[in-house]
Amino acid sequence: MATTLWVKADCPYCDALKRDLSERGVTFEEIDIDRNAHLLPELLKLTGKRRIVPVLVHGTRIEVAPHGGSSF
């Protein structure tokens, strides 16, 4: 099952979630919205137009800022 993590630079919530996933051995594709602004429409679809990260997509499950988030 594919796991994707949407993040941005200088987001402590993003960094914490990345650490947690890595410690649990979960492999994931990381998408930095600052470096991939062209993907913003896709991220906004996932979040219901909320401008917040991190967003974790695991298979069909979407978690928007599961432990707090940073706006952008």
MMTF fields as JSON, N, C-alpha, C and O atoms, coordinates in Angstrom:
{
  "mmtfVersion": "1.0.0",
  "mmtfProducer": "UNKNOWN",
  "numBonds": 287,
  "numAtoms": 288,
  "numGroups": 72,
  "numChains": 1,
  "numModels": 1,
  "chainsPerModel": [1],
  "groupsPerChain": [72],
  "chainIdList": ["A"],
  "bondAtomList": [4, 2, 8, 6, 12, 10, 16, 14, 20, 18, 24, 22, 28, 26, 32, 30, 36, 34, 40, 38, 44, 42, 48, 46, 52, 50, 56, 54, 60, 58, 64, 62, 68, 66, 72, 70, 76, 74, 80, 78, 84, 82, 88, 86, 92, 90, 96, 94, 100, 98, 104, 102, 108, 106, 112, 110, 116, 114, 120, 118, 124, 122, 128, 126, 132, 130, 136, 134, 140, 138, 144, 142, 148, 146, 152, 150, 156, 154, 160, 158, 164, 162, 168, 166, 172, 170, 176, 174, 180, 178, 184, 182, 188, 186, 192, 190, 196, 194, 200, 198, 204, 202, 208, 206, 212, 210, 216, 214, 220, 218, 224, 222, 228, 226, 232, 230, 236, 234, 240, 238, 244, 242, 248, 246, 252, 250, 256, 254, 260, 258, 264, 262, 268, 266, 272, 270, 276, 274, 280, 278, 284, 282],
  "bondOrderList": [1, 1, 1, 1, 1, 1, 1, 1, 1, 1, 1, 1, 1, 1, 1, 1, 1, 1, 1, 1, 1, 1, 1, 1, 1, 1, 1, 1, 1, 1, 1, 1, 1, 1, 1, 1, 1, 1, 1, 1, 1, 1, 1, 1, 1, 1, 1, 1, 1, 1, 1, 1, 1, 1, 1, 1, 1, 1, 1, 1, 1, 1, 1, 1, 1, 1, 1, 1, 1, 1, 1],
  "groupList": [{"groupName": "MET", "atomNameList": ["N", "CA", "C", "O"], "elementList": ["N", "C", "C", "O"], "formalChargeList": [0, 0, 0, 0], "bondAtomList": [1, 0, 2, 1, 3, 2], "bondOrderList": [1, 1, 2], "singleLetterCode": "M", "chemCompType": "L-PEPTIDE LINKING"}, {"groupName": "ALA", "atomNameList": ["N", "CA", "C", "O"], "elementList": ["N", "C", "C", "O"], "formalChargeList": [0, 0, 0, 0], "bondAtomList": [1, 0, 2, 1, 3, 2], "bondOrderList": [1, 1, 2], "singleLetterCode": "A", "chemCompType": "L-PEPTIDE LINKING"}, {"groupName": "THR", "atomNameList": ["N", "CA", "C", "O"], "elementList": ["N", "C", "C", "O"], "formalChargeList": [0, 0, 0, 0], "bondAtomList": [1, 0, 2, 1, 3, 2], "bondOrderList": [1, 1, 2], "singleLetterCode": "T", "chemCompType": "L-PEPTIDE LINKING"}, {"groupName": "LEU", "atomNameList": ["N", "CA", "C", "O"], "elementList": ["N", "C", "C", "O"], "formalChargeList": [0, 0, 0, 0], "bondAtomList": [1, 0, 2, 1, 3, 2], "bondOrderList": [1, 1, 2], "singleLetterCode": "L", "chemCompType": "L-PEPTIDE LINKING"}, {"groupName": "TRP", "atomNameList": ["N", "CA", "C", "O"], "elementList": ["N", "C", "C", "O"], "formalChargeList": [0, 0, 0, 0], "bondAtomList": [1, 0, 2, 1, 3, 2], "bondOrderList": [1, 1, 2], "singleLetterCode": "W", "chemCompType": "L-PEPTIDE LINKING"}, {"groupName": "VAL", "atomNameList": ["N", "CA", "C", "O"], "elementList": ["N", "C", "C", "O"], "formalChargeList": [0, 0, 0, 0], "bondAtomList": [1, 0, 2, 1, 3, 2], "bondOrderList": [1, 1, 2], "singleLetterCode": "V", "chemCompType": "L-PEPTIDE LINKING"}, {"groupName": "LYS", "atomNameList": ["N", "CA", "C", "O"], "elementList": ["N", "C", "C", "O"], "formalChargeList": [0, 0, 0, 0], "bondAtomList": [1, 0, 2, 1, 3, 2], "bondOrderList": [1, 1, 2], "singleLetterCode": "K", "chemCompType": "L-PEPTIDE LINKING"}, {"groupName": "ASP", "atomNameList": ["N", "CA", "C", "O"], "elementList": ["N", "C", "C", "O"], "formalChargeList": [0, 0, 0, 0], "bondAtomList": [1, 0, 2, 1, 3, 2], "bondOrderList": [1, 1, 2], "singleLetterCode": "D", "chemCompType": "L-PEPTIDE LINKING"}, {"groupName": "CYS", "atomNameList": ["N", "CA", "C", "O"], "elementList": ["N", "C", "C", "O"], "formalChargeList": [0, 0, 0, 0], "bondAtomList": [1, 0, 2, 1, 3, 2], "bondOrderList": [1, 1, 2], "singleLetterCode": "C", "chemCompType": "L-PEPTIDE LINKING"}, {"groupName": "PRO", "atomNameList": ["N", "CA", "C", "O"], "elementList": ["N", "C", "C", "O"], "formalChargeList": [0, 0, 0, 0], "bondAtomList": [1, 0, 2, 1, 3, 2], "bondOrderList": [1, 1, 2], "singleLetterCode": "P", "chemCompType": "L-PEPTIDE LINKING"}, {"groupName": "TYR", "atomNameList": ["N", "CA", "C", "O"], "elementList": ["N", "C", "C", "O"], "formalChargeList": [0, 0, 0, 0], "bondAtomList": [1, 0, 2, 1, 3, 2], "bondOrderList": [1, 1, 2], "singleLetterCode": "Y", "chemCompType": "L-PEPTIDE LINKING"}, {"groupName": "ARG", "atomNameList": ["N", "CA", "C", "O"], "elementList": ["N", "C", "C", "O"], "formalChargeList": [0, 0, 0, 0], "bondAtomList": [1, 0, 2, 1, 3, 2], "bondOrderList": [1, 1, 2], "singleLetterCode": "R", "chemCompType": "L-PEPTIDE LINKING"}, {"groupName": "SER", "atomNameList": ["N", "CA", "C", "O"], "elementList": ["N", "C", "C", "O"], "formalChargeList": [0, 0, 0, 0], "bondAtomList": [1, 0, 2, 1, 3, 2], "bondOrderList": [1, 1, 2], "singleLetterCode": "S", "chemCompType": "L-PEPTIDE LINKING"}, {"groupName": "GLU", "atomNameList": ["N", "CA", "C", "O"], "elementList": ["N", "C", "C", "O"], "formalChargeList": [0, 0, 0, 0], "bondAtomList": [1, 0, 2, 1, 3, 2], "bondOrderList": [1, 1, 2], "singleLetterCode": "E", "chemCompType": "L-PEPTIDE LINKING"}, {"groupName": "GLY", "atomNameList": ["N", "CA", "C", "O"], "elementList": ["N", "C", "C", "O"], "formalChargeList": [0, 0, 0, 0], "bondAtomList": [1, 0, 2, 1, 3, 2], "bondOrderList": [1, 1, 2], "singleLetterCode": "G", "chemCompType": "PEPTIDE LINKING"}, {"groupName": "PHE", "atomNameList": ["N", "CA", "C", "O"], "elementList": ["N", "C", "C", "O"], "formalChargeList": [0, 0, 0, 0], "bondAtomList": [1, 0, 2, 1, 3, 2], "bondOrderList": [1, 1, 2], "singleLetterCode": "F", "chemCompType": "L-PEPTIDE LINKING"}, {"groupName": "ILE", "atomNameList": ["N", "CA", "C", "O"], "elementList": ["N", "C", "C", "O"], "formalChargeList": [0, 0, 0, 0], "bondAtomList": [1, 0, 2, 1, 3, 2], "bondOrderList": [1, 1, 2], "singleLetterCode": "I", "chemCompType": "L-PEPTIDE LINKING"}, {"groupName": "ASN", "atomNameList": ["N", "CA", "C", "O"], "elementList": ["N", "C", "C", "O"], "formalChargeList": [0, 0, 0, 0], "bondAtomList": [1, 0, 2, 1, 3, 2], "bondOrderList": [1, 1, 2], "singleLetterCode": "N", "chemCompType": "L-PEPTIDE LINKING"}, {"groupName": "HIS", "atomNameList": ["N", "CA", "C", "O"], "elementList": ["N", "C", "C", "O"], "formalChargeList": [0, 0, 0, 0], "bondAtomList": [1, 0, 2, 1, 3, 2], "bondOrderList": [1, 1, 2], "singleLetterCode": "H", "chemCompType": "L-PEPTIDE LINKING"}],
  "groupTypeList": [0, 1, 2, 2, 3, 4, 5, 6, 1, 7, 8, 9, 10, 8, 7, 1, 3, 6, 11, 7, 3, 12, 13, 11, 14, 5, 2, 15, 13, 13, 16, 7, 16, 7, 11, 17, 1, 18, 3, 3, 9, 13, 3, 3, 6, 3, 2, 14, 6, 11, 11, 16, 5, 9, 5, 3, 5, 18, 14, 2, 11, 16, 13, 5, 1, 9, 18, 14, 14, 12, 12, 15],
  "groupIdList": [1, 2, 3, 4, 5, 6, 7, 8, 9, 10, 11, 12, 13, 14, 15, 16, 17, 18, 19, 20, 21, 22, 23, 24, 25, 26, 27, 28, 29, 30, 31, 32, 33, 34, 35, 36, 37, 38, 39, 40, 41, 42, 43, 44, 45, 46, 47, 48, 49, 50, 51, 52, 53, 54, 55, 56, 57, 58, 59, 60, 61, 62, 63, 64, 65, 66, 67, 68, 69, 70, 71, 72],
  "secStructList": [7, 7, 3, 3, 3, 3, 3, 7, 6, 6, 7, 2, 2, 2, 2, 2, 2, 2, 2, 2, 2, 2, 2, 6, 6, 7, 7, 7, 3, 3, 3, 3, 6, 6, 6, 7, 4, 4, 4, 2, 2, 2, 2, 2, 2, 2, 2, 6, 6, 7, 7, 3, 3, 7, 3, 3, 3, 3, 6, 6, 3, 3, 3, 3, 1, 6, 6, 7, 7, 3, 3, 7],
  "xCoordList": [0.844, 0.0, 0.896, 1.8, 0.655, 1.477, 1.147, -0.008, 2.188, 2.035, 2.715, 3.867, 1.988, 2.515, 2.349, 1.307, 3.381, 3.348, 3.6, 4.656, 2.624, 2.737, 3.259, 2.723, 4.309, 4.965, 5.354, 5.171, 5.901, 6.543, 7.737, 7.814, 8.655, 9.854, 9.463, 8.455, 10.266, 10.074, 8.726, 8.156, 8.218, 6.967, 7.299, 7.627, 7.22, 7.563, 6.644, 7.072, 5.387, 4.458, 4.839, 4.716, 5.301, 5.764, 6.989, 7.073, 7.941, 9.169, 8.86, 9.448, 7.947, 7.588, 6.93, 7.218, 6.052, 5.374, 6.359, 6.276, 7.285, 8.312, 9.141, 9.404, 9.556, 10.324, 9.524, 10.04, 8.26, 7.407, 7.273, 7.41, 7.009, 6.871, 8.175, 8.166, 9.287, 10.588, 10.894, 11.377, 10.615, 10.868, 10.022, 10.441, 8.825, 7.953, 8.264, 7.63, 9.237, 9.629, 8.694, 8.702, 7.894, 6.964, 7.711, 8.269, 7.718, 8.317, 7.25, 6.082, 7.671, 6.709, 7.379, 8.591, 6.551, 6.99, 6.704, 5.591, 7.688, 7.526, 7.351, 8.142, 6.312, 6.085, 6.14, 5.279, 7.152, 7.321, 6.566, 6.938, 5.506, 4.658, 5.394, 5.049, 6.408, 7.204, 7.977, 8.129, 8.456, 9.251, 8.383, 8.844, 7.151, 6.26, 4.94, 3.864, 5.033, 3.838, 2.825, 1.629, 3.296, 2.381, 1.418, 0.41, 1.725, 0.851, -0.161, -0.925, -0.169, -1.08, -2.547, -3.252, -3.038, -4.443, -4.755, -5.833, -3.829, -4.041, -4.104, -4.954, -3.201, -3.209, -4.504, -5.077, -4.967, -6.199, -7.406, -8.351, -7.394, -8.461, -8.442, -9.493, -7.25, -7.124, -7.583, -8.123, -7.371, -7.65, -9.0, -9.328, -9.773, -11.035, -10.803, -11.537, -9.768, -9.36, -8.712, -8.522, -8.374, -7.642, -6.166, -5.626, -5.519, -4.098, -3.301, -2.85, -3.141, -2.48, -1.688, -2.09, -0.581, 0.227, 0.622, 0.579, 0.993, 1.189, -0.131, -1.128, -0.088, -1.194, -0.605, 0.33, -1.172, -0.707, -1.747, -2.913, -1.333, -2.224, -1.661, -0.555, -2.444, -2.025, -3.118, -4.172, -2.843, -3.878, -5.017, -4.827, -6.2, -7.36, -7.656, -8.582, -6.874, -7.081, -6.295, -5.123, -6.94, -6.312, -6.394, -7.477, -5.243, -5.186, -4.632, -3.486, -5.449, -5.052, -4.609, -5.399, -3.325, -2.744, -3.151, -3.792, -2.788, -3.276, -2.882, -3.599, -1.762, -1.321, -1.02, -0.153, -1.734, -1.492, -0.861, -0.288, -0.961, -0.421, 0.001, -0.233, 0.629, 1.092, 0.385, 0.268, -0.081, -0.727, 0.33, 1.481, -0.074, 0.848, 0.085, 0.662],
  "yCoordList": [-1.167, 0.0, 1.239, 1.352, 2.143, 3.341, 4.363, 4.539, 5.02, 6.075, 7.331, 7.296, 8.439, 9.722, 10.72, 10.766, 11.516, 12.532, 13.89, 14.124, 14.778, 16.139, 17.01, 16.986, 17.782, 18.585, 19.944, 20.222, 20.787, 22.032, 22.256, 21.691, 23.076, 23.377, 24.106, 24.812, 23.928, 24.616, 24.336, 25.212, 23.131, 22.715, 21.668, 20.531, 22.032, 21.07, 19.853, 18.761, 20.032, 18.912, 17.934, 16.719, 18.478, 17.648, 16.855, 15.653, 17.528, 16.867, 15.759, 14.68, 16.015, 15.012, 13.802, 12.666, 14.035, 12.916, 12.116, 10.889, 12.789, 12.076, 11.184, 10.028, 11.711, 10.915, 9.703, 8.587, 9.942, 8.858, 7.753, 6.573, 8.126, 7.123, 6.354, 5.13, 7.069, 6.422, 5.464, 4.356, 5.887, 5.031, 3.769, 2.724, 3.863, 2.688, 1.854, 0.827, 2.3, 1.547, 1.71, 0.887, 2.748, 3.013, 3.764, 4.835, 3.206, 3.903, 4.799, 4.423, 5.976, 6.927, 7.81, 8.021, 8.32, 9.331, 10.682, 10.925, 11.553, 12.87, 13.899, 13.953, 14.707, 15.79, 17.104, 17.384, 17.907, 19.214, 20.222, 20.471, 20.8, 21.693, 22.972, 23.609, 23.358, 24.538, 24.296, 25.205, 23.085, 22.741, 22.237, 22.153, 21.909, 21.339, 22.11, 21.519, 23.411, 24.264, 23.881, 24.125, 23.288, 22.883, 21.785, 21.53, 21.129, 20.081, 20.604, 19.826, 21.915, 22.514, 22.151, 21.847, 22.169, 21.787, 20.369, 20.128, 19.454, 18.088, 18.065, 17.39, 18.804, 18.869, 19.485, 18.996, 20.544, 21.189, 20.268, 20.368, 19.389, 18.39, 17.445, 17.08, 17.054, 16.131, 16.762, 16.073, 18.064, 18.738, 19.451, 20.103, 19.338, 20.072, 21.571, 22.36, 21.95, 23.343, 24.019, 25.235, 23.257, 23.823, 23.885, 22.935, 24.978, 25.158, 24.797, 25.666, 23.48, 22.987, 21.719, 20.93, 21.534, 20.319, 19.947, 20.824, 18.745, 17.628, 16.954, 17.032, 16.297, 15.466, 14.105, 13.981, 13.085, 11.72, 10.951, 10.89, 10.367, 9.547, 8.134, 7.878, 7.225, 5.825, 4.983, 4.748, 4.531, 3.819, 4.779, 5.786, 4.464, 5.33, 6.217, 7.028, 6.065, 6.865, 8.175, 8.171, 9.287, 10.6, 11.198, 11.305, 11.587, 12.23, 13.636, 13.812, 14.629, 16.022, 16.522, 16.574, 16.891, 17.414, 16.549, 17.044, 15.26, 14.351, 14.72, 14.368, 15.42, 15.807, 17.295, 17.725, 18.07, 19.507, 19.815, 18.933, 21.047, 21.369, 22.812, 23.645, 23.076, 24.411, 24.854, 24.094, 26.08, 26.602, 27.101, 27.328, 27.265, 27.788, 28.7, 29.252],
  "zCoordList": [0.0, 0.0, 0.0, 0.828, -0.902, -1.045, 0.041, 0.429, 0.514, 1.516, 0.994, 0.561, 1.042, 0.601, 1.732, 2.385, 1.959, 2.996, 2.356, 1.768, 2.476, 1.978, 3.106, 4.214, 2.826, 3.855, 3.285, 2.1, 4.17, 3.743, 4.658, 5.749, 4.206, 4.991, 6.271, 6.316, 7.3, 8.576, 9.228, 9.88, 9.058, 9.687, 10.752, 10.411, 12.038, 13.083, 13.103, 13.476, 12.707, 12.665, 11.555, 11.713, 10.433, 9.325, 9.744, 9.493, 10.385, 10.833, 11.834, 11.764, 12.761, 13.767, 13.12, 13.494, 12.157, 11.496, 10.652, 10.608, 9.984, 9.213, 10.129, 9.796, 11.286, 12.252, 12.724, 12.785, 13.057, 13.541, 12.499, 12.821, 11.273, 10.209, 10.015, 9.884, 9.998, 9.81, 10.957, 10.727, 12.197, 13.354, 13.322, 13.819, 12.735, 12.622, 11.38, 11.14, 10.601, 9.408, 8.232, 7.317, 8.24, 7.143, 6.043, 6.283, 4.857, 3.722, 3.096, 2.998, 2.681, 2.144, 1.119, 1.136, 0.222, -0.731, -0.091, 0.376, -0.066, 0.515, -0.598, -1.539, -0.479, -1.435, -0.675, 0.159, -0.965, -0.353, -1.21, -2.357, -0.653, -1.439, -1.819, -2.815, -1.035, -1.4, -2.701, -3.518, -2.882, -4.074, -5.229, -6.368, -4.936, -5.941, -5.983, -5.894, -6.116, -6.088, -7.162, -7.003, -8.245, -9.317, -8.853, -9.512, -7.716, -7.184, -6.164, -5.595, -5.931, -4.962, -5.207, -4.245, -6.451, -6.66, -6.146, -5.602, -6.318, -5.83, -4.303, -3.723, -3.657, -2.196, -1.681, -0.708, -2.319, -1.889, -2.037, -1.255, -3.009, -3.13, -1.934, -1.406, -1.512, -0.385, 0.922, 1.787, 1.07, 2.332, 2.363, 3.354, 1.311, 1.262, 1.186, 1.781, 0.441, 0.193, 1.398, 1.391, 2.422, 3.564, 3.2, 2.633, 3.515, 3.216, 4.467, 5.213, 4.676, 5.877, 5.554, 4.699, 6.232, 6.155, 7.572, 8.434, 7.871, 6.954, 6.584, 7.302, 5.446, 4.997, 4.68, 3.889, 5.314, 5.137, 4.342, 4.732, 3.237, 2.417, 2.441, 1.963, 3.006, 3.114, 2.474, 3.065, 1.245, 0.496, 0.195, -0.487, 0.708, 0.49, 1.698, 1.661, 2.765, 3.985, 3.879, 3.502, 4.211, 4.18, 5.577, 6.153, 6.118, 7.429, 7.242, 6.826, 7.55, 7.412, 8.781, 9.724, 8.877, 10.118, 11.308, 12.235, 11.298, 12.331, 13.765, 14.702, 13.954, 15.297, 15.37, 16.13, 14.584, 14.48, 13.141, 12.501, 12.718, 11.408, 11.272, 12.147, 10.146, 9.795, 8.533, 7.572, 8.543, 7.335, 6.364, 6.737, 5.136, 4.111, 3.186, 2.249]
}
